[in-house]
Amino acid sequence: MKTKLFLFALLVSSCLFAQRTPETIESKKLGTRTFTVVTPASYATSPEKSYPTLLVLDGEYLLDPFEGILKYGAYWDDLPEMIIIAVNQNNGETRFADSEFDQAGFPSGTGANFFEFIGQELYPYVDKKYRTIPFRMIAGHDTTAGFLNFYLYKDNPIFNAYISLAPEMAPEMEKRVAERLAKTIKPVFYYQATGEGDLKEINEKAAELDANIKAVPNATFKYQNDAFKGASHYSLVAKAIPNAIYFIFDGYQPISMVEFQDKILKLDAGYTDYLVAKYDELEKRFGFKMKPRLSDFKAIEAAIMKNKAYNELLTLSDYANKHYPKTTLGTYHEALYYEKTGNYKRAIKTYQRAFTQEPIREITKDFMLNRAEALKGKPDKPTEEAPAEVPAETPTEEKKQE
């Protein structure tokens, strides 16, 4: 019996936490290479869902801090769940061979082979085996941070976001990266971090790149540079990782109190449009569709009520019905509109529709029916805001002619 309970607990735990899978690939360019794939907690229970990917170079020591931040952010719905691909490079001189470049500052030898391995062998393998979407990120530290910049040299780079931690740069890289960012067509996120206590050469080159990037006119890419005071070559990694991830996914988070107070409440109108634009932008930026959060519906409803923009409850209702059909959410907003504009009879009928719908959070059938009951006996307000009752029968064209 104890054995059965243990196995059941093990099965349950495997569905609740991210899974690490050691992988081996026989590369035509590099021979046998090993890496680890980390799938998020929902991977097994949401077979219809696909995920962005983060490729972590120096996977032996960078995987844990990246995974920790991503799991923490996903727990609070501040960050999307994603698949992490951690490449092992710390056996002997592997990371240096993988990052080899020539005197002109371009990948060469084993560095060129590793560069092609990522795009031509590793990603095709991962994309075929795991449920991925095209939004890809790459991260590295010192030698590998410099190497990841080579992907920006391509006209159509395979990565959307770059996390460069204390980069050791190839010749001319501090100029070429800025030049390539200026010419990029696809949306790109670029993050760089250095520590005050790091090597002088690393910090000087990073500062040059920072100045060159900031000088790009009409930038179409997103960029952030952090220079951490008092940080060493190694401690800056722990400081930079959360900054980098939250920089890339800025705007993904649910509507906060600051956003509500400083942006939404100050609008003269267009509260529902704000919500629609938020999720449209997320889909455009990251390439995955998100169902609008219920907490965000509540925030927009609160703004509408506070500013007495009751007409927007109808557009909010339409948006709710689009994403949460068959539930009480859209019906609730519609009924609330009729109630607030004084059309109590229609509000009662609308609240009562909840009897045949699925409850959603606190908007239960009892909640809706109680709202209807509380309005019974109240006469409709004779105002212009209260829409006229819809007749029980609409005359047909034939009757109109008669």
Secondary structure, 3 states (H helix, E strand, C coil): CHHHHHHHHHHHHHHHCCEEEEEEEEECCCEEEEEEEEECCCCCCCCCCCEEEEEECCHHHHHHHHHHHHHHHHHCCCCCCCEEEEECCCCCCHHHHHCCECCCCCECCHHHHHHHHHHHHHHHHHHHHCCEEEEEEEEEECHHHHHHHHHHHCCCCCCCEEEEECCCCCCCHHHHHHHHHHHCCCCCEEEEEEECCCCHHHHHHHHHHHHHHHCCCCCCCEEEEEEECCCCCCHHHHHHHHHHHHHHCCCCCCCCHHHHHHHHCCCCCCHHHHHHHHHHHHHHHHCCCCCCCHHHHHHHHHHHHHCCCCCHHHHHHHHHHHHCCCEHHHHHHHHHHHHHCCCHHHHHHHHHHHHHCECECCECHHHHHHHHHHHCCCCCCCCCCCCCCCCCCCCCHHHHHC
